[in-house]
């Protein structure tokens, strides 16, 4: 079995990938963690600072000076990490789960095509009811967010005031892209609330009868 989990940060990709690794022996390819391994190329964490928050501090807000260049640098690193994970997945036998970053949909056609070719792609969707909480979490503890073309303040609009509207537009854009990429769409919040277990999760992914 080769699964790829896509969706926004915080929706449960790493939770399910870890459970698959622990309960069923899947080899987990943690793209966020691998990017963290390359953190020194981008930023030095402060004492006690989580690597992902150091990356968020380094990336900054979409209106920060130099943000576009840092976004491009981050995507270059994500592309490298994703290709390395796919190389391993294609080469090594056994069951694999690719735990992607939320920005995987901004990668080029080559890595996305390889993911489609090699994996069953499961989109863990963020329901509407969770989206305000996600924005609050982003403002309180910024993580690196690739905005692409989704941050577009209106004439005379302060960047800070534009953020909630543009964040909603970012989620809508990504939702469409994740759906186009995915073989299966699951409600991430419902999975957390119901907790079908690893076997139930695999069944919902359409892999319930597959050996593992």
C-alpha positions as CSV (number, residue, x, y, z in Angstrom):
1,X,0.0,0.0,0.0
2,X,1.2,3.5,-0.9
3,X,-0.8,6.3,0.6
4,X,-0.3,10.0,0.3
5,X,-2.2,12.3,2.8
6,X,-2.9,15.8,1.7
7,X,-4.7,18.7,3.4
8,X,-4.2,21.8,5.5
9,X,-1.8,21.8,8.4
10,X,-3.5,20.6,11.6
11,X,-6.2,18.5,10.0
12,X,-4.7,15.1,11.0
13,X,-2.3,14.1,8.3
14,X,0.6,13.4,10.7
15,X,-1.7,11.8,13.3
16,X,-2.9,9.2,10.9
17,X,0.5,8.7,9.3
18,X,2.0,8.0,12.7
19,X,-0.8,5.6,13.6
20,X,-0.2,3.7,10.3
21,X,3.5,3.5,11.1
22,X,3.0,2.3,14.7
23,X,0.0,0.0,14.2
24,X,0.6,-1.4,10.7
25,X,4.3,-0.9,10.0
26,X,4.0,1.6,7.3
27,X,7.2,3.5,6.4
28,X,6.3,7.1,7.1
29,X,7.8,9.9,4.9
30,X,7.4,13.1,7.0
31,X,7.9,16.0,4.6
32,X,7.5,18.6,7.3
33,X,10.1,16.8,9.5
34,X,12.5,16.5,6.6
35,X,12.2,20.2,5.9
36,X,12.9,20.8,9.5
37,X,16.1,18.7,9.1
38,X,17.2,21.3,6.5
39,X,16.2,24.2,8.8
40,X,19.8,25.5,9.2
41,X,19.6,26.4,5.5
42,X,16.8,28.9,6.3
43,X,16.7,30.0,9.9
44,X,18.2,29.2,13.3
45,X,15.5,28.4,16.0
46,X,15.6,30.5,19.1
47,X,16.1,28.6,22.4
48,X,13.1,26.4,23.1
49,X,11.4,27.4,19.8
50,X,9.7,24.6,17.7
51,X,11.3,24.2,14.3
52,X,8.0,24.8,12.5
53,X,7.5,28.1,14.4
54,X,11.0,29.1,13.5
55,X,10.1,28.5,9.9
56,X,7.0,30.5,10.3
57,X,8.9,33.4,11.8
58,X,11.4,33.2,9.0
59,X,8.7,33.1,6.3
60,X,6.8,36.0,7.8
61,X,3.5,37.4,6.7
62,X,2.6,37.7,3.0
63,X,3.1,41.5,3.1
64,X,6.6,41.2,4.8
65,X,9.6,42.5,2.9
66,X,11.2,39.7,1.0
67,X,8.3,37.3,1.5
68,X,8.0,36.3,-2.2
69,X,11.7,35.2,-2.3
70,X,11.4,33.3,1.0
71,X,8.3,31.6,-0.3
72,X,10.1,30.5,-3.4
73,X,13.1,29.2,-1.4
74,X,10.7,27.2,0.9
75,X,9.0,25.6,-2.2
76,X,12.4,24.7,-3.6
77,X,13.2,22.9,-0.4
78,X,9.8,21.2,-0.3
79,X,10.3,20.0,-3.9
80,X,13.6,18.5,-3.0
81,X,12.3,16.8,0.1
82,X,9.2,15.4,-1.8
83,X,11.2,14.0,-4.6
84,X,13.6,12.3,-2.1
85,X,10.6,10.7,-0.3
86,X,9.1,9.5,-3.6
87,X,12.4,8.0,-4.7
88,X,12.5,6.1,-1.4
89,X,8.9,5.0,-1.7
90,X,9.4,3.8,-5.3
91,X,12.6,1.9,-4.4
92,X,11.7,0.2,-1.1
93,X,9.2,-2.6,-0.7
94,X,6.5,-2.6,1.9
95,X,3.7,-0.2,2.8
96,X,4.4,3.5,2.7
97,X,2.6,6.7,3.7
98,X,3.6,10.1,2.4
99,X,2.8,12.8,5.0
100,X,2.9,15.9,2.9
101,X,2.9,19.6,3.8
102,X,-0.2,21.8,3.3
103,X,1.6,23.5,0.4
104,X,2.1,20.3,-1.7
105,X,-0.4,21.6,-4.3
106,X,2.0,24.5,-5.2
107,X,4.7,22.1,-6.4
108,X,5.2,21.6,-10.1
109,X,3.6,19.1,-12.4
110,X,6.5,16.7,-12.1
111,X,6.3,15.9,-8.4
112,X,2.5,16.0,-8.4
113,X,2.5,13.6,-11.3
114,X,4.8,11.3,-9.5
115,X,2.6,11.3,-6.4
116,X,-0.4,10.5,-8.6
117,X,1.5,7.7,-10.3
118,X,2.9,6.1,-7.1
119,X,0.2,6.7,-4.4
120,X,-3.4,6.5,-3.5
121,X,-4.0,10.2,-2.5
122,X,-6.3,10.9,0.4
123,X,-7.5,14.4,1.0
124,X,-8.3,15.2,4.7
125,X,-10.7,18.1,4.2
126,X,-11.1,20.9,6.7
127,X,-14.8,21.5,7.3
128,X,-16.1,25.1,7.2
129,X,-16.7,25.1,11.0
130,X,-13.0,24.7,11.7
131,X,-11.7,27.5,9.4
132,X,-12.0,30.4,11.8
133,X,-10.1,28.5,14.5
134,X,-7.4,27.7,11.9
135,X,-7.0,31.4,11.2
136,X,-6.8,32.2,14.9
137,X,-4.1,29.5,15.4
138,X,-2.2,30.9,12.4
139,X,-2.2,34.4,13.9
140,X,-1.2,33.2,17.4
141,X,1.5,30.7,16.4
142,X,2.4,31.4,12.7
143,X,3.6,28.4,10.7
144,X,5.1,28.8,7.2
145,X,2.2,29.4,4.8
146,X,2.6,29.5,1.0
147,X,0.1,32.0,-0.2
148,X,0.7,31.9,-3.9
149,X,-1.7,34.5,-5.5
150,X,-4.3,34.2,-2.7
151,X,-3.2,37.3,-0.8
152,X,-4.6,40.3,-2.7
153,X,-5.6,43.3,-0.5
154,X,-8.1,45.6,-2.1
155,X,-7.3,49.2,-2.9
156,X,-6.8,51.1,0.4
157,X,-7.2,47.9,2.5
158,X,-4.6,47.4,5.2
159,X,-2.8,44.0,4.9
160,X,-3.8,43.0,8.4
161,X,-7.5,43.8,7.6
162,X,-7.3,41.8,4.4
163,X,-5.9,38.7,6.1
164,X,-9.2,37.0,7.2
165,X,-10.8,37.4,3.8
166,X,-7.7,36.3,1.9
167,X,-7.2,33.3,4.3
168,X,-10.7,32.1,3.4
169,X,-9.8,32.5,-0.3
170,X,-6.6,30.6,0.3
171,X,-8.6,27.7,1.8
172,X,-11.0,27.7,-1.1
173,X,-8.2,27.7,-3.6
174,X,-6.5,24.8,-1.8
175,X,-9.7,22.9,-1.3
176,X,-10.2,22.9,-5.1
177,X,-6.6,21.8,-5.8
178,X,-6.6,19.1,-3.1
179,X,-9.9,17.7,-4.6
180,X,-8.4,17.6,-8.1
181,X,-5.4,15.7,-6.8
182,X,-7.2,13.2,-4.6
183,X,-8.5,9.8,-5.1
184,X,-10.5,9.9,-1.9
185,X,-11.9,12.9,0.1
186,X,-12.5,12.4,3.9
187,X,-13.7,14.9,6.5
188,X,-10.7,15.4,8.8
189,X,-12.7,16.6,11.8
190,X,-15.2,13.7,11.5
191,X,-12.3,11.2,11.5
192,X,-11.0,12.8,14.7
193,X,-14.4,12.8,16.4
194,X,-15.4,9.2,15.4
195,X,-11.9,7.6,15.4
196,X,-12.6,4.6,13.3
197,X,-9.2,3.1,14.1
198,X,-6.4,2.2,11.7
199,X,-8.4,-0.5,10.0
200,X,-11.5,1.8,9.7
201,X,-9.3,4.5,8.3
202,X,-7.8,2.3,5.7
203,X,-11.3,1.1,4.8
204,X,-12.4,4.7,4.3
205,X,-9.4,5.2,2.0
206,X,-10.7,2.2,-0.1
207,X,-7.9,-0.1,1.2
208,X,-9.8,-2.1,3.8
209,X,-9.2,-5.4,2.1
210,X,-5.6,-4.8,1.1
211,X,-2.8,-6.8,2.8
212,X,-0.6,-4.8,5.1
